[in-house]
Amino acid sequence: MKLVSFRVQTPVGSFVRAGALHGHSIIDLNMACARLLADQREAQPARLAAAMVPATMLELLEGGPSAMARARQAFEHAVSLGEAARGPAGETIVYRPEQVRLLAPLPNPTSLRDFIAFEEHIAATSKKRGQPIPPEWYKAPVYYKGNHRTIIGPDEDLPWPLETTKLDYELELACVIGCAGRDVSEQEAPAYIAGYTIMNDFSARDIQFQEMACRLGPAKGKDFATAIGPCLVTPDEIPDLNALIMIARVNGEVWSRGRFGTIHWSFPQMIAHVSRGEPIYPGDLFGSGTVGGGCGLEMDRYLNPGDVVELEIQPIGVLRNRVVKQERQP
């Protein structure tokens, strides 16, 4: 499935819901479950559906693999009924794109860890500092913890951060954890992945390097925003992760192109490392780090106000964000 979060306006207010893409339509998974239960002659389908396939993405992930399996059954049932399908009380199940606003597929991850897992990228950035790759990098997958509360989604504007003169994008793949665990082995780790999405780890390079000169960070140089989207693709939809082609465009011009298979540290290795002696939770977000050549830093090219950044990884789609600079009020 290609999972999404969307905001819909109703007569009683605005709500964020979890859905799945079907062609150009969006199926409300919770409402699809309610319809499935009603068709199975359950007495209280809406109440049961709220427990079995919760309405928001984080709650759905917290339900674990069983909730995801029920969501898939509900999705398939709604598809079989067609676009005219309605909930038990006549509620909308299938939405057209213009009826909703797509958000980040997981608007509120429980945590954000971003790794530096591509050897080509760390080699290029180390060379710029006149240094070799640290030997410690080869011993374990290294990451920083980002701000999981500044997530933005597809087609959402990125406000120009602080007073940076070197705003950069980073072309990454991310995975989302789908069940809780601790001391997970590398062999067990794939079962803990709920899905994959595109991630743009926006960076204010001048601020980032000033902070990291003090042996801490990154912090303010990255905490202003991280974009993910446009959907969360379940692992069964991507038979060969290493074959994924990663492309970055700025104003339609290709700036970066890479292949995920060049990664040194795999997602299972990251999960095994992070979960050693500490728990991981549904909704945790793991970024792969930048693919080789996948940022402006490596080319000495930076973003400007008004630029439109597109990151493409199929079959996930295109993650598009526009950079906007607003005058600060005195």
C-alpha positions as CSV (number, residue, x, y, z in Angstrom):
1,M,0.0,0.0,0.0
2,K,0.9,3.6,-0.4
3,L,-0.1,5.2,2.9
4,V,-0.9,8.9,3.3
5,S,-2.1,11.3,5.9
6,F,-4.7,13.9,4.7
7,R,-6.7,16.7,6.1
8,V,-10.4,16.9,5.3
9,Q,-12.8,19.7,6.0
10,T,-16.2,18.6,7.3
11,P,-19.3,20.4,8.6
12,V,-18.1,19.7,12.1
13,G,-14.5,20.7,11.7
14,S,-11.1,19.8,10.1
15,F,-9.7,16.3,10.7
16,V,-6.5,14.5,9.9
17,R,-7.0,10.9,8.6
18,A,-4.9,8.0,7.5
19,G,-5.5,6.8,4.0
20,A,-4.1,4.8,1.1
21,L,-3.7,5.8,-2.5
22,H,-5.7,4.0,-5.2
23,G,-4.9,5.5,-8.6
24,H,-5.7,9.1,-8.2
25,S,-8.1,8.5,-5.3
26,I,-7.5,8.4,-1.5
27,I,-9.3,5.7,0.5
28,D,-10.0,6.5,4.2
29,L,-8.8,3.4,5.9
30,N,-10.7,3.7,9.2
31,M,-14.0,4.4,7.3
32,A,-13.2,1.5,4.9
33,C,-12.8,-0.8,7.9
34,A,-16.2,0.4,9.3
35,R,-17.8,-0.4,6.0
36,L,-16.2,-3.9,5.9
37,L,-17.4,-4.6,9.5
38,A,-20.9,-3.4,8.6
39,D,-21.0,-5.7,5.6
40,Q,-20.0,-8.5,8.0
41,R,-23.1,-7.7,10.1
42,E,-21.1,-6.4,13.1
43,A,-23.4,-4.5,15.5
44,Q,-21.2,-1.5,16.1
45,P,-18.9,-1.2,13.1
46,A,-17.7,2.4,13.7
47,R,-16.7,1.7,17.3
48,L,-14.9,-1.6,16.3
49,A,-13.2,0.1,13.4
50,A,-11.8,2.8,15.7
51,A,-10.0,0.1,17.7
52,M,-9.0,-2.1,14.8
53,V,-7.9,0.5,12.2
54,P,-7.4,3.8,14.0
55,A,-8.0,7.0,12.1
56,T,-4.5,8.6,12.3
57,M,-1.2,7.2,10.9
58,L,0.6,7.1,14.3
59,E,-2.2,5.3,15.9
60,L,-2.3,2.9,13.0
61,L,1.4,2.2,13.3
62,E,1.0,1.7,17.1
63,G,-1.5,-1.0,16.3
64,G,1.4,-3.0,14.9
65,P,1.4,-5.6,12.1
66,S,-2.2,-6.8,12.9
67,A,-3.6,-3.3,12.5
68,M,-1.8,-2.9,9.2
69,A,-3.1,-6.3,8.0
70,R,-6.7,-5.2,8.9
71,A,-6.1,-1.9,7.1
72,R,-5.1,-3.8,4.0
73,Q,-8.2,-5.9,4.1
74,A,-10.3,-2.8,4.5
75,F,-8.5,-1.1,1.6
76,E,-9.1,-4.1,-0.7
77,H,-12.8,-4.2,0.3
78,A,-13.3,-0.5,-0.5
79,V,-11.6,-1.0,-3.8
80,S,-13.9,-3.8,-4.7
81,L,-16.9,-1.6,-3.9
82,G,-15.8,1.3,-6.1
83,E,-15.7,5.1,-5.8
84,A,-19.4,5.2,-4.7
85,A,-18.6,3.3,-1.5
86,R,-19.9,4.9,1.7
87,G,-19.5,4.3,5.4
88,P,-22.2,2.7,7.6
89,A,-23.9,6.0,8.1
90,G,-23.2,7.4,4.6
91,E,-19.7,8.7,5.4
92,T,-17.3,9.4,2.6
93,I,-14.7,6.6,2.0
94,V,-13.1,7.6,-1.3
95,Y,-11.8,11.1,-1.8
96,R,-10.6,12.9,-4.9
97,P,-7.3,14.8,-4.5
98,E,-9.0,18.2,-4.7
99,Q,-11.2,17.3,-1.7
100,V,-8.4,16.9,0.7
101,R,-4.9,18.3,1.5
102,L,-2.1,15.7,1.6
103,L,0.2,16.1,4.7
104,A,3.4,14.4,5.6
105,P,2.5,10.7,5.7
106,L,3.5,10.6,9.3
107,P,3.0,14.2,10.5
108,N,4.1,13.4,14.1
109,P,6.9,10.8,14.3
110,T,7.8,9.7,17.7
111,S,11.5,10.5,17.1
112,L,13.8,11.4,14.3
113,R,17.2,9.8,13.7
114,D,19.2,10.8,10.6
115,F,22.2,8.7,9.7
116,I,25.2,9.3,7.5
117,A,25.3,5.9,5.8
118,F,26.6,6.6,2.3
119,E,30.4,6.3,2.0
120,E,30.6,8.6,-1.1
121,H,28.8,11.4,0.8
122,I,31.0,11.3,3.9
123,A,34.1,11.0,1.7
124,A,33.1,14.2,-0.2
125,T,32.3,16.2,2.9
126,S,35.4,15.0,4.7
127,K,37.6,16.0,1.7
128,K,36.1,19.5,1.9
129,R,37.5,19.8,5.4
130,G,40.8,18.4,4.3
131,Q,40.3,15.2,6.3
132,P,40.0,11.5,5.6
133,I,36.8,9.5,6.6
134,P,37.0,9.0,10.3
135,P,37.9,5.3,10.9
136,E,35.1,5.2,13.6
137,W,32.5,5.6,10.8
138,Y,33.3,2.1,9.6
139,K,32.6,0.6,13.1
140,A,28.9,1.5,13.5
141,P,26.1,3.5,11.8
142,V,26.3,7.1,13.1
143,Y,23.3,9.4,13.4
144,Y,22.1,12.6,15.0
145,K,18.7,13.2,16.6
146,G,16.6,15.8,14.8
147,N,13.5,17.8,15.7
148,H,10.6,15.4,15.1
149,R,8.1,18.3,15.7
150,T,9.1,20.4,12.6
151,I,8.1,17.9,10.0
152,I,6.6,19.3,6.8
153,G,4.9,17.4,4.0
154,P,4.5,17.4,0.2
155,D,3.9,20.8,-1.5
156,E,4.4,22.6,1.8
157,D,6.4,25.8,1.8
158,L,9.7,25.9,3.6
159,P,10.2,29.2,5.4
160,W,13.7,30.5,5.0
161,P,15.5,29.6,8.3
162,L,17.2,32.3,10.5
163,E,19.9,34.3,8.8
164,T,21.5,31.5,6.7
165,T,23.2,32.2,3.4
166,K,23.8,28.5,2.6
167,L,20.5,26.7,2.6
168,D,20.8,23.2,1.3
169,Y,18.7,20.1,0.5
170,E,19.6,16.5,1.3
171,L,18.4,13.7,-0.9
172,E,17.5,10.7,1.4
173,L,15.3,7.6,1.8
174,A,13.7,7.1,5.2
175,C,12.1,4.1,6.9
176,V,9.4,4.2,9.6
177,I,9.4,1.7,12.4
178,G,6.2,-0.3,12.7
179,C,6.4,-2.2,16.0
180,A,8.2,-1.8,19.3
181,G,11.4,-3.7,20.1
182,R,14.7,-3.8,21.9
183,D,17.9,-5.6,21.1
184,V,16.6,-6.4,17.6
185,S,19.0,-8.4,15.5
186,E,20.0,-7.4,11.9
187,Q,18.1,-10.5,10.7
188,E,14.9,-9.7,12.6
189,A,15.0,-6.0,11.7
190,P,13.2,-6.0,8.3
191,A,10.0,-7.1,10.1
192,Y,10.1,-3.9,12.2
193,I,9.9,-1.7,9.1
194,A,6.4,-0.4,8.3
195,G,7.4,1.4,5.2
196,Y,9.6,3.8,3.3
197,T,9.3,7.5,2.3
198,I,11.4,10.2,0.8
199,M,13.2,12.6,3.2
200,N,14.7,16.0,2.6
201,D,16.9,16.9,5.5
202,F,17.1,20.7,4.9
203,S,20.3,22.2,6.3
204,A,21.6,25.7,7.0
205,R,25.2,24.9,6.4
206,D,26.8,28.0,7.8
207,I,24.9,27.7,11.0
208,Q,25.4,23.9,11.1
209,F,29.2,24.1,10.8
210,Q,29.5,26.9,13.4
211,E,27.7,24.7,15.9
212,M,29.6,21.5,15.0
213,A,32.9,23.3,15.5
214,C,32.0,23.1,19.2
215,R,31.8,19.3,19.0
216,L,28.0,19.3,19.4
217,G,25.1,19.3,17.0
218,P,23.8,19.7,14.4
219,A,21.0,21.6,16.1
220,K,19.7,25.0,14.8
221,G,21.3,24.3,11.5
222,K,18.8,21.6,10.9
223,D,16.0,21.7,13.4
224,F,13.9,24.3,11.5
225,A,12.3,21.7,9.2
226,T,12.5,18.2,7.7
227,A,10.3,17.2,4.8
228,I,8.9,13.7,4.2
229,G,6.5,12.3,1.7
230,P,4.5,12.1,-0.4
231,C,3.5,8.7,0.9
232,L,4.7,5.8,3.1
233,V,5.2,2.8,0.9
234,T,4.9,-0.6,2.5
235,P,7.9,-2.9,2.0
236,D,6.0,-5.4,-0.3
237,E,5.7,-2.6,-2.9
238,I,9.5,-2.3,-3.2
239,P,11.0,-5.8,-4.0
240,D,14.6,-4.4,-4.5
241,L,15.4,-1.5,-2.3
242,N,19.0,-1.3,-3.7
243,A,17.7,-0.7,-7.2
244,L,15.9,2.6,-6.3
245,I,17.1,5.6,-8.3
246,M,17.2,8.9,-6.3
247,I,16.9,12.2,-8.1
248,A,16.9,15.8,-6.9
249,R,15.8,18.8,-9.0
250,V,15.9,22.5,-8.3
251,N,13.5,24.5,-10.5
252,G,13.2,21.6,-12.8
253,E,17.0,21.2,-13.3
254,V,18.6,17.9,-12.1
255,W,21.2,18.7,-9.4
256,S,21.7,15.2,-8.0
257,R,21.2,11.6,-9.1
258,G,22.2,8.5,-7.2
259,R,21.3,4.9,-6.4
260,F,20.2,3.6,-3.0
261,G,22.3,0.4,-3.5
262,T,25.5,2.4,-2.9
263,I,24.6,2.7,0.8
264,H,27.2,1.3,3.2
265,W,25.0,0.8,6.3
266,S,21.6,-0.8,5.7
267,F,18.4,0.0,7.5
268,P,18.5,-3.4,9.3
269,Q,22.0,-2.6,10.5
270,M,20.7,0.8,11.7
271,I,17.8,-0.8,13.6
272,A,20.0,-3.3,15.2
273,H,22.5,-0.6,16.3
274,V,19.8,1.8,17.7
275,S,17.9,-0.9,19.5
276,R,20.9,-2.3,21.3
277,G,20.2,-1.6,24.9
278,E,17.3,0.8,24.2
279,P,13.8,0.5,22.8
280,I,12.5,1.6,19.4
281,Y,8.9,2.5,18.9
282,P,6.2,2.5,16.2
283,G,6.5,5.9,14.5
284,D,10.2,6.3,14.9
285,L,11.7,7.8,11.7
286,F,15.1,6.7,10.4
287,G,16.8,8.8,7.6
288,S,19.4,7.1,5.5
289,G,21.6,10.2,5.2
290,T,22.5,11.8,2.0
291,V,23.2,9.7,-1.1
292,G,26.5,10.5,-2.7
293,G,26.3,13.7,-4.6
294,G,22.8,14.3,-3.1
295,C,23.2,17.8,-1.7
296,G,24.4,21.3,-2.7
297,L,27.3,21.2,-0.3
298,E,29.2,18.7,-2.4
299,M,28.8,21.0,-5.4
300,D,29.0,24.4,-3.7
301,R,25.5,25.2,-4.9
302,Y,22.9,26.5,-2.5
303,L,19.2,27.3,-2.6
304,N,17.6,30.7,-3.0
305,P,14.2,32.1,-2.0
306,G,11.6,31.0,-4.5
307,D,13.4,27.8,-5.5
308,V,11.3,24.7,-5.8
309,V,13.1,21.5,-4.7
310,E,11.8,18.1,-5.9
311,L,13.2,14.8,-4.6
312,E,12.1,11.8,-6.6
313,I,12.3,8.1,-5.7
314,Q,9.9,5.8,-7.5
315,P,7.6,4.1,-6.7
316,I,7.3,6.4,-3.7
317,G,6.8,9.5,-5.9
318,V,8.0,13.1,-5.8
319,L,8.5,15.2,-2.7
320,R,8.1,18.9,-3.7
321,N,8.7,21.9,-1.5
322,R,9.1,25.6,-2.3
323,V,11.5,27.9,-0.4
324,V,9.9,31.1,0.8
325,K,11.5,34.1,2.6
326,Q,9.2,36.3,4.5
327,E,10.1,39.7,5.9
328,R,10.3,39.5,9.7
329,Q,8.1,41.8,11.6
330,P,10.0,44.4,13.7
